[in-house]
Every structure is written in structure tokens, then in C-alpha cells.
């Protein structure tokens, strides 16, 4: 089984140690290297024989913050996925990072299994945003909700799957809960992307919140 190569960027040794242990506990992941700052990360990316599939990135670091690091990484290594780990729930951090093209945002007070799920979801489905912070933040400021439009041309099943995506369910989880195949779920997801003009799951969530098709306040914890 191919393992995801993961790098950690955080200036707090204790938190890095927790992430290292989390990665070691999962057969689908392997640690490529640790970095203590943005400058350290960029140097190691240039000298490493391999580049990570995913970077776990702290938002607050000295000299170069996570936003600046994300911007540089996405410009120089667009195929690397970035999952931000932050102490902040405020929408201002999320909005700026979304503009830099990050693939996920989760708070550091999340349970280890939620962080592991976020990594797996980013690697398999492209993006992950915790329903209790990112969705709520987008609802409050990033997106101005519109009056509900009746004609979205979405079927009942598509609306059901859209709500489940907004609640942080992966394709396999949706398939299991609805007693359908993952391939069928992906078919519905692709239709949702097409009809909403979205590029990924994060934009699908934005679409759902904007048109009141999903209420972040009612989101289940993931």
C-alpha cells in the first residue's frame, strides 16, 4: 500500500511530537521530515530527494506566518496539499488561507482521530474543512447568505449528499450510510460540482451556505 508522505511545520516541539506519533500510528502515512519554521520548510523542500504529498502547517510561526508559507508553497509546488492546523476559529484566518488555495483547515483542539480523518480526506478527495469552524466562519463573513432559490436543479438525492458533504462525511461514509456504492456517490458529487459551478468540496460548501441549502449551526461534529 502506498503511503502518504507527510511533512510537519510547527515551532512547538510538543505539538510536533503529537503529530509524529499520530502519523506513526497509521499505516497509510509516513513522515518525510519536520520543520520548525517556514524558512526551514522551504530549505528542506529544496534539498530533499522527495517532496511531501501533504504538509501539516501551523498558522502562527515567527518571521514567516502560515499564510505566507502557504502562498510560497502553492506557487512553487502546486501539487503539494496543505492542511492548516490552527488554534484560531476566527473567520479572518480561514478567508485569507482559502484565497491561498489551502486544501483544509482544522483547529488544534481537534481529536487525533479527526486530524487523521482530515489527512485521509484531503489526500483522497482534495479538501477538508471542519464543520464546527470553517463552515460556520464562511456562513458568518466569507459568504453572504442569499434568499433561498427554489430552482437549483438539484435532485432530492443530490441535496441529501450535499448536506452529508457539508457535515464532513467522506465518500465511503456517505456510501455506507445510504447503502449505495462509492462510485455512485462520486457520480452524484460530480453532478453537484457541475450544477453548482464548483471546483471542489470546499466550493460546494460555499455554494450550499450561500443559498441556505445548509445551515452550519446545525452541522454535526466531525
Residue pairs with C-beta under 8 A, 6 or more apart in sequence:
1 27
1 28
3 27
3 28
3 29
3 30
4 28
4 29
4 30
4 53
4 54
4 119
4 123
5 30
5 32
5 50
5 51
5 52
5 53
5 54
6 23
6 29
6 30
6 31
6 32
6 52
6 53
6 54
6 55
6 56
6 119
7 31
7 32
7 33
7 34
7 35
7 41
7 44
7 52
7 54
7 55
7 56
8 16
8 19
8 20
8 23
8 31
8 33
8 34
8 35
8 55
8 56
9 34
9 35
9 36
9 37
9 38
9 40
9 41
9 55
9 56
9 57
9 58
9 61
9 66
9 69
10 16
10 19
10 36
10 56
10 57
10 58
10 61
10 85
11 36
11 37
11 58
11 61
11 62
12 58
15 58
15 108
16 34
16 36
18 112
19 56
19 85
19 115
20 31
20 34
22 112
22 115
22 116
23 29
23 30
23 31
24 31
26 116
28 120
29 119
32 48
32 50
32 52
33 44
33 48
33 52
35 41
35 44
37 61
37 62
37 63
37 64
38 61
38 63
38 64
38 65
38 66
38 68
38 69
38 72
39 63
39 64
41 55
41 69
41 73
42 69
42 72
42 73
45 51
45 73
45 76
45 77
51 77
51 79
51 80
52 80
53 80
53 81
53 123
54 80
54 81
54 82
54 83
54 103
54 119
54 122
54 123
55 73
55 80
55 81
55 82
55 83
56 83
56 85
56 119
57 66
57 69
57 70
57 82
57 83
57 84
57 85
57 102
58 66
58 84
58 85
58 86
59 65
59 66
59 67
59 84
59 85
59 86
59 87
59 88
59 93
59 97
60 66
60 86
60 87
61 69
66 84
66 86
66 97
67 93
67 96
67 97
67 100
70 82
70 84
70 97
70 100
70 101
70 102
71 100
73 80
73 82
74 80
74 82
74 100
74 101
74 102
81 103
81 104
81 122
81 123
81 126
82 101
82 102
82 103
82 104
83 102
83 103
83 104
83 105
83 106
83 118
83 119
83 122
83 128
84 97
84 102
84 104
84 105
84 106
85 106
85 107
85 108
85 115
86 93
86 105
86 106
86 107
86 108
87 107
87 108
87 109
88 107
89 107
89 133
89 136
89 137
90 137
91 137
91 138
91 140
91 141
91 142
92 141
93 105
94 105
94 133
94 134
94 137
94 138
94 142
95 137
95 141
95 142
97 105
98 105
98 142
98 202
103 122
103 126
103 127
103 128
104 118
104 121
104 122
104 127
104 128
104 129
105 129
105 130
105 133
105 134
106 114
106 115
106 118
106 128
106 129
106 130
106 133
107 130
107 133
110 118
110 130
114 130
114 222
117 128
117 170
117 222
118 128
118 130
120 170
121 127
121 128
121 168
121 170
122 128
124 170
124 171
125 170
125 171
125 201
126 200
126 201
127 200
127 201
127 202
128 168
128 201
129 135
129 168
129 201
129 202
129 205
130 168
130 222
131 166
131 167
131 168
131 216
131 219
131 220
131 221
131 222
132 219
132 221
132 222
134 205
135 166
135 205
135 209
135 214
135 216
135 219
136 216
136 217
136 219
138 205
138 206
138 209
138 216
139 145
139 209
139 215
139 216
139 217
142 206
143 206
143 209
143 210
144 210
145 209
145 210
145 211
145 212
146 210
146 211
146 212
147 212
148 211
148 212
148 213
149 211
152 195
152 196
152 211
152 213
153 195
154 162
154 192
154 195
154 213
157 188
158 188
158 191
158 192
158 195
159 213
160 178
161 174
161 178
161 185
161 188
161 189
161 192
162 192
162 204
162 208
162 213
162 214
163 208
163 213
163 214
164 173
164 174
164 177
164 178
165 174
165 189
165 192
165 201
165 204
165 205
166 204
166 205
166 208
166 209
166 214
166 216
166 219
167 219
167 220
167 222
168 219
168 220
168 222
169 177
169 222
171 182
171 185
171 186
171 189
172 182
174 185
175 181
175 182
175 184
175 185
178 185
189 201
189 204
192 198
192 204
193 199
193 200
193 204
196 203
196 204
196 207
197 207
198 204
198 206
198 207
205 214
207 213
208 214
209 216
